[in-house]
């Protein structure tokens, strides 16, 4: 199932929390070679984990981390604002745009898991009246986004080849949701049930800009 958990809620799910941070270390430190902090327990954390972000976590079995991502609204402190503003030709400061970071897949995860996470991101847009999600991603993710059927609008990039880093925007589009539902292999009813269990209310249509 998908869990939507704020940072303060993670203490109630210690096995899931610790597995997520370990898989983040495996992906970002061990496999991709990023300069990230790995603690004595083998988990990766950064300053943005301390800002009570909203986590979207795929939990295929109790306490098992299958994949996850982290969200913060763009009217507060974000990774893009602090570290990647040079890739943008404008300032993005809106509570209706949320930054997505630390998109992480467990070592044995498939593209289907990536689709489930992207589906959950779309449900956040619907349920919270967001206009867009914004994220920083490397070149390898373009193939995954295209396979899922939810490619972003690229706002700016730097670097070349496998080292290319981009900032992109994902708008909410009902047609994208239908494609992602098919890729994820999840019914609309189940996806909306996960949201309702987390937030105590049904998914609502997005706000009209």
C-alpha positions as a printed Julia matrix, in Angstrom:
209×3 Matrix{Float64}:
   0.0    0.0     0.0
   0.94   3.67   -0.28
   1.48   5.51    2.97
   1.37   9.29    3.15
   3.32  10.21    6.3
   4.63  13.5     7.62
   8.08  13.45    9.15
   6.69  13.65   12.68
   4.64  10.51   12.01
   7.6    8.36   11.0
   8.42   7.57   14.62
   5.31   5.38   14.65
   6.77   3.31   11.79
  10.42   2.78   12.81
  11.08  -0.28   10.62
   9.66   1.44    7.53
  11.49   4.69    8.32
  14.85   2.98    8.79
  14.42   0.84    5.66
  13.65   3.97    3.61
  16.8    5.74    4.8
  18.94   2.64    4.17
  17.59   2.31    0.63
  18.25   5.99    0.06
  21.88   5.42    1.09
  22.12   2.44   -1.25
  20.72   4.38   -4.19
  22.24   7.82   -3.78
  25.55   7.06   -2.04
  26.51   3.54   -3.1
  25.05   3.28   -6.59
  24.99   6.87   -7.87
  28.01   8.12   -5.94
  26.37  11.3    -4.68
  28.04  13.26   -1.88
  25.36  12.56    0.73
  25.55  11.9     4.46
  25.29   8.27    5.6
  24.91   7.75    9.36
  26.28   5.02   11.59
  23.18   2.9    10.93
  23.69   3.0     7.17
  20.87   5.46    6.48
  20.91   8.63    4.37
  19.35  11.79    5.82
  19.71  15.48    5.08
  18.57  18.82    6.48
  15.26  18.69    4.62
  14.2   15.58    6.51
  14.15  17.83    9.57
  11.51  20.17    8.09
   8.58  17.78    8.67
   8.12  17.0     4.96
   5.4   14.75    3.62
   6.69  11.34    2.56
   4.99   9.08    0.06
   6.12   5.5     0.73
   5.28   2.27   -1.08
   5.02  -0.44    1.57
   4.55  -3.85   -0.14
   4.58  -5.64    3.25
   4.56  -4.32    6.84
   7.79  -2.45    7.53
   9.17  -3.08    4.02
  10.27  -0.09    1.94
   9.59  -0.51   -1.76
  10.1    3.09   -2.82
   9.49   6.62   -1.64
   9.7   10.34   -2.28
   9.58  13.51   -0.19
   7.54  16.71   -0.57
   7.89  20.3     0.65
   5.86  23.35   -0.5
   7.75  25.84   -2.61
   6.79  28.81   -0.42
   9.23  27.55    2.22
  12.74  26.2     2.31
  13.43  23.65   -0.44
  16.36  21.92   -2.08
  15.68  23.63   -5.41
  15.7   27.09   -3.85
  18.83  26.39   -1.8
  20.93  24.5    -4.33
  19.48  24.57   -7.87
  18.06  28.08   -8.31
  20.69  28.7   -10.98
  18.9   26.24  -13.28
  15.77  28.42  -13.27
  15.16  31.71  -15.03
  12.53  32.72  -12.48
  11.72  32.4    -8.78
   9.1   29.83   -7.83
   7.42  30.72   -4.55
   3.96  29.19   -4.34
   2.11  27.03   -1.81
   0.38  25.38   -4.76
   3.65  23.97   -6.12
   5.37  21.27   -4.06
   8.96  20.13   -4.49
   9.54  16.39   -4.83
  12.97  15.09   -3.81
  14.68  11.82   -2.85
  12.72   9.74   -5.37
  14.07   6.38   -4.29
  13.38   2.82   -5.39
  14.32  -0.23   -3.33
  17.06  -2.34   -4.97
  14.53  -4.96   -6.13
  11.84  -2.49   -7.24
  10.43  -2.46  -10.77
   9.16   0.3   -13.03
   5.71  -0.59  -11.68
   6.76   0.77   -8.27
   7.91   4.0    -9.9
   4.46   4.21  -11.5
   2.74   3.74   -8.15
   4.78   6.56   -6.65
   4.01   8.86   -9.56
   0.33   7.99   -9.21
   0.47   8.98   -5.54
   2.1   12.27   -6.5
  -0.83  12.96   -8.8
  -3.26  12.19   -5.99
  -1.48  14.77   -3.85
  -2.06  17.34   -6.57
  -5.75  16.44   -6.78
  -6.28  16.18   -3.06
  -4.43  19.35   -2.04
  -5.41  21.55   -4.97
  -1.86  21.84   -6.29
  -1.11  23.19   -9.73
   2.26  21.45  -10.16
   4.94  19.28   -8.63
   8.56  20.33   -9.13
  11.61  18.11   -8.98
  15.32  17.8    -9.67
  16.32  14.67  -11.57
  19.25  13.17  -13.4
  19.42  11.86  -16.95
  18.52   8.26  -16.08
  15.1    9.32  -14.76
  13.9   10.58  -18.13
  13.59   7.0   -19.37
  11.62   6.03  -16.27
   9.27   9.01  -16.54
   8.64   8.3   -20.22
   7.95   4.63  -19.48
   5.43   5.61  -16.81
   3.74   8.13  -19.1
   4.36  11.22  -16.94
   7.24  13.18  -18.44
   7.91  16.62  -16.91
   8.3   20.02  -18.51
  12.03  20.7   -18.21
  12.73  24.21  -16.9
  16.51  24.11  -16.95
  19.49  21.76  -17.03
  23.22  21.6   -16.5
  25.87  19.03  -17.36
  25.97  16.47  -20.14
  25.32  12.76  -20.6
  24.73  10.72  -17.47
  25.76  13.71  -15.33
  23.03  15.98  -16.69
  20.82  17.44  -13.93
  17.46  19.06  -14.69
  14.63  20.82  -12.91
  11.17  19.99  -14.17
   7.49  20.67  -13.55
   4.64  18.15  -13.55
   1.16  19.66  -14.01
  -1.92  17.7   -13.05
  -3.54  16.22  -16.17
  -6.38  13.66  -16.01
  -5.02  11.93  -19.11
  -1.65  11.44  -17.39
  -3.44   9.9   -14.42
  -5.15   7.33  -16.62
  -1.82   6.35  -18.21
  -0.1    6.09  -14.85
  -2.94   4.0   -13.4
  -2.43   1.49  -16.2
   1.35   1.45  -15.77
   1.07   1.08  -12.0
  -1.49  -1.71  -12.2
  -3.59  -0.02   -9.51
  -7.3    0.77   -9.7
  -8.55   4.3    -9.19
 -10.65   3.14   -6.22
  -7.64   1.63   -4.44
  -5.5    4.7    -5.06
  -8.21   6.96   -3.65
  -8.65   4.63   -0.66
  -4.97   5.02    0.26
  -5.39   8.8     0.16
  -8.58   8.74    2.21
  -7.0    6.54    4.9
  -4.1    8.96    5.25
  -5.93  12.29    5.2
  -9.4   11.36    6.43
 -11.16  12.75    3.39
 -11.65  11.86   -0.26
  -9.49  13.12   -3.1
 -10.93  16.35   -4.48
 -10.52  17.9    -7.93
  -7.59  20.29   -8.4
  -8.1   24.03   -8.1
  -8.58  25.95  -11.34
  -5.74  28.42  -11.76
